[in-house]
Amino acid sequence: PTADSIRYQSGGWSLDWQGSQKDGFFWYGKSILRGLRDEAKKEDSFISLASSCGVDIMGEMCIDNLPDVAEGLSSISTAASMAQEADYIVICVGEESYSEKPGDIHSLALPSGQYDLVRAIKKAVSEAGRGGKIILVVIGGRPRLLQNMVNDSDAVLLAFLPGPDGGLAISDIIMGMHNPSGRLPITYPRYEDASSSPYFTSLSSQCTIDTGGGLPHYEYEPCKPEFTFGHGLSYTS
């Protein structure tokens, strides 16, 4: 849902308080999909690129307008079917543009359809048995829970809000033109409680273990965030 959107890359306070309502309002910039397409068009390129909308930003079905798509096939099924033929699958997820109080949310979860999309593509790629690799790109101004997406992906790129030209930077990283070297400036939460979101403190070692019985839980372990503060990988480490 965020692969072809400069406004989602840019977030709030971009042309407007709550962010631009249309990509067309930006007079410069490049989406992730556009950046990858430009690479595929180069004379010395070996890339054959195909794309599907998967789901929209709210996790709902979207319209692909692609040729040779079976009538009645959902957009998630279309994306999963295309992924079976690919060596590398780039899935871009994330959230809408927002700013300040109007952007408050009650849950850190993304729309359920975005999780369903990644899950369906992972299942299709596994069934195809071609060894396709899934690259997850996360666009948004704050941590949102990734849940199954991490285990269902071979690589995760937390892009946050890279701005209008972020699509070019992200496509260059995916294509290997640049070696990613960023490190997380936050502890990225795995759950919605505060156990993996410390505030000026170290991670607690007092997270209870669900042993399968009822309460109370007397066994403890160190709390487990999705990614620790300062985490970051590159192509060489």
C-alpha positions as semicolon CSV with decimal commas, in nm:
position;residue;x (nm);y (nm);z (nm)
1;P;0,000;0,000;0,000
2;T;0,294;0,242;0,040
3;A;0,500;0,134;-0,261
4;D;0,373;0,400;-0,499
5;S;0,297;0,696;-0,273
6;I;0,513;1,002;-0,221
7;R;0,263;1,144;0,029
8;Y;0,289;0,840;0,259
9;Q;0,669;0,862;0,235
10;S;0,652;1,225;0,345
11;G;0,394;1,214;0,625
12;G;0,241;1,509;0,805
13;W;0,348;1,870;0,760
14;S;0,425;1,798;0,394
15;L;0,245;2,066;0,191
16;D;-0,035;2,055;0,450
17;W;-0,077;2,008;0,826
18;Q;-0,200;1,647;0,796
19;G;0,014;1,578;0,491
20;S;-0,068;1,608;0,125
21;Q;-0,394;1,455;0,009
22;K;-0,256;1,367;-0,336
23;D;0,077;1,261;-0,481
24;G;0,016;1,502;-0,768
25;F;0,065;1,801;-0,536
26;F;0,437;1,722;-0,507
27;W;0,644;1,890;-0,777
28;Y;0,940;1,658;-0,718
29;G;1,013;1,318;-0,568
30;K;0,995;0,953;-0,654
31;S;0,800;0,665;-0,504
32;I;0,966;0,331;-0,424
33;L;0,791;0,165;-0,717
34;R;0,895;0,445;-0,952
35;G;1,254;0,415;-0,833
36;L;1,257;0,040;-0,901
37;R;1,091;0,090;-1,239
38;D;1,353;0,343;-1,342
39;E;1,625;0,092;-1,253
40;A;1,450;-0,177;-1,457
41;K;1,440;0,054;-1,762
42;K;1,814;0,111;-1,774
43;E;1,996;-0,027;-2,078
44;D;2,219;-0,258;-1,877
45;S;1,940;-0,372;-1,644
46;F;1,868;-0,741;-1,595
47;I;1,545;-0,674;-1,404
48;S;1,197;-0,775;-1,511
49;L;0,956;-0,591;-1,283
50;A;0,586;-0,649;-1,216
51;S;0,370;-0,489;-0,948
52;S;0,038;-0,531;-0,772
53;C;-0,141;-0,300;-0,529
54;G;-0,200;-0,588;-0,282
55;V;-0,421;-0,389;-0,044
56;D;-0,483;-0,020;0,013
57;I;-0,350;0,173;0,313
58;M;-0,651;0,067;0,521
59;G;-0,586;-0,299;0,443
60;E;-0,886;-0,326;0,210
61;M;-0,895;-0,481;-0,137
62;C;-0,773;-0,255;-0,416
63;I;-0,804;-0,246;-0,795
64;D;-0,498;-0,344;-0,998
65;N;-0,622;-0,288;-1,355
66;L;-0,368;-0,544;-1,470
67;P;-0,406;-0,747;-1,790
68;D;-0,452;-1,122;-1,763
69;V;-0,591;-1,109;-1,410
70;A;-0,861;-1,367;-1,352
71;E;-1,203;-1,215;-1,295
72;G;-1,312;-1,222;-0,931
73;L;-0,959;-1,276;-0,799
74;S;-0,893;-1,063;-0,490
75;S;-0,606;-0,813;-0,494
76;I;-0,427;-1,017;-0,225
77;S;-0,462;-1,334;-0,434
78;T;-0,335;-1,146;-0,740
79;A;-0,026;-1,026;-0,553
80;A;0,037;-1,373;-0,409
81;S;0,006;-1,532;-0,753
82;M;0,255;-1,287;-0,903
83;A;0,495;-1,344;-0,614
84;Q;0,517;-1,715;-0,696
85;E;0,704;-1,630;-1,016
86;A;0,946;-1,380;-0,862
87;D;1,300;-1,413;-0,732
88;Y;1,257;-1,111;-0,505
89;I;0,934;-0,968;-0,369
90;V;0,928;-0,616;-0,224
91;I;0,627;-0,555;0,003
92;C;0,574;-0,198;0,124
93;V;0,349;-0,151;0,426
94;G;0,282;0,135;0,665
95;E;0,041;0,402;0,774
96;E;-0,143;0,708;0,650
97;S;-0,007;1,060;0,679
98;Y;-0,091;1,242;1,004
99;S;0,029;1,510;1,239
100;E;-0,017;1,594;1,606
101;K;-0,345;1,520;1,788
102;P;-0,551;1,412;1,482
103;G;-0,299;1,132;1,434
104;D;-0,353;0,971;1,774
105;I;-0,430;0,598;1,766
106;H;-0,558;0,348;2,024
107;S;-0,364;0,052;1,887
108;L;-0,014;0,010;1,742
109;A;-0,139;-0,261;1,507
110;L;-0,153;-0,194;1,135
111;P;-0,477;-0,264;0,946
112;S;-0,530;-0,641;0,945
113;G;-0,531;-0,661;0,567
114;Q;-0,164;-0,561;0,557
115;Y;-0,072;-0,859;0,776
116;D;-0,294;-1,081;0,559
117;L;-0,111;-0,963;0,247
118;V;0,233;-1,054;0,380
119;R;0,106;-1,387;0,514
120;A;-0,056;-1,479;0,181
121;I;0,256;-1,389;-0,018
122;K;0,478;-1,589;0,217
123;K;0,250;-1,891;0,180
124;A;0,245;-1,860;-0,200
125;V;0,624;-1,823;-0,223
126;S;0,677;-2,126;0,003
127;E;0,437;-2,337;-0,206
128;A;0,609;-2,231;-0,528
129;G;0,940;-2,367;-0,398
130;R;1,151;-2,132;-0,610
131;G;1,330;-1,975;-0,316
132;G;1,186;-1,626;-0,365
133;K;1,306;-1,372;-0,108
134;I;1,064;-1,130;0,060
135;I;1,186;-0,778;0,139
136;L;0,958;-0,581;0,373
137;V;0,971;-0,200;0,364
138;V;0,794;-0,019;0,650
139;I;0,684;0,343;0,596
140;G;0,556;0,549;0,890
141;G;0,642;0,809;1,148
142;R;0,624;0,582;1,453
143;P;0,662;0,214;1,542
144;R;0,368;-0,001;1,438
145;L;0,351;-0,366;1,538
146;L;0,488;-0,593;1,266
147;Q;0,363;-0,923;1,414
148;N;0,397;-1,207;1,158
149;M;0,560;-0,979;0,902
150;V;0,908;-1,014;1,051
151;N;0,916;-1,394;1,045
152;D;0,748;-1,398;0,704
153;S;1,018;-1,176;0,552
154;D;1,382;-1,235;0,463
155;A;1,478;-0,871;0,517
156;V;1,312;-0,574;0,688
157;L;1,388;-0,213;0,600
158;L;1,246;0,039;0,849
159;A;1,233;0,350;0,633
160;F;1,023;0,568;0,869
161;L;0,939;0,888;0,670
162;P;1,217;0,930;0,413
163;G;1,048;1,221;0,230
164;P;0,964;1,278;-0,138
165;D;1,300;1,152;-0,265
166;G;1,294;0,855;-0,028
167;G;1,176;0,622;-0,301
168;L;1,504;0,670;-0,485
169;A;1,711;0,604;-0,173
170;I;1,511;0,293;-0,085
171;S;1,528;0,153;-0,438
172;D;1,905;0,212;-0,442
173;I;1,940;0,014;-0,118
174;I;1,723;-0,271;-0,246
175;M;1,920;-0,282;-0,571
176;G;2,251;-0,291;-0,385
177;M;2,367;0,051;-0,506
178;H;2,417;0,154;-0,142
179;N;2,499;-0,054;0,163
180;P;2,242;0,014;0,440
181;S;2,419;0,135;0,753
182;G;2,148;0,292;0,970
183;R;2,098;0,202;1,335
184;L;1,770;0,221;1,522
185;P;1,733;0,538;1,735
186;I;1,458;0,367;1,935
187;T;1,370;0,032;2,087
188;Y;1,112;-0,109;1,846
189;P;0,821;-0,270;2,034
190;R;0,690;-0,620;1,977
191;Y;0,380;-0,583;2,193
192;E;0,140;-0,304;2,280
193;D;0,224;-0,303;2,649
194;A;0,518;-0,104;2,784
195;S;0,742;-0,408;2,835
196;S;0,941;-0,352;2,516
197;S;0,915;0,029;2,507
198;P;1,147;0,157;2,781
199;Y;1,159;0,528;2,855
200;F;1,510;0,638;2,952
201;T;1,564;0,300;3,117
202;S;1,706;-0,037;3,023
203;L;1,478;-0,317;2,912
204;S;1,326;-0,494;3,211
205;S;1,423;-0,851;3,295
206;Q;1,085;-0,904;3,460
207;C;0,853;-1,008;3,179
208;T;0,638;-1,302;3,282
209;I;0,641;-1,631;3,092
210;D;0,308;-1,780;2,993
211;T;0,349;-2,141;3,101
212;G;0,009;-2,238;2,969
213;G;-0,169;-2,233;3,302
214;G;-0,377;-1,968;3,467
215;L;-0,264;-1,664;3,662
216;P;-0,048;-1,583;3,847
217;H;0,272;-1,631;3,643
218;Y;0,580;-1,671;3,861
219;E;0,841;-1,737;3,592
220;Y;1,024;-1,441;3,436
221;E;1,249;-1,367;3,141
222;P;1,407;-1,055;2,987
223;C;1,152;-0,851;2,793
224;K;1,176;-0,899;2,417
225;P;1,132;-0,604;2,183
226;E;1,101;-0,657;1,810
227;F;1,435;-0,483;1,758
228;T;1,669;-0,344;2,023
229;F;1,796;0,013;2,041
230;G;2,088;0,056;1,800
231;H;2,000;-0,254;1,598
232;G;2,088;-0,249;1,232
233;L;2,228;-0,481;0,968
234;S;2,405;-0,421;0,639
235;Y;2,492;-0,639;0,342
236;T;2,825;-0,716;0,508
237;S;2,717;-0,777;0,867
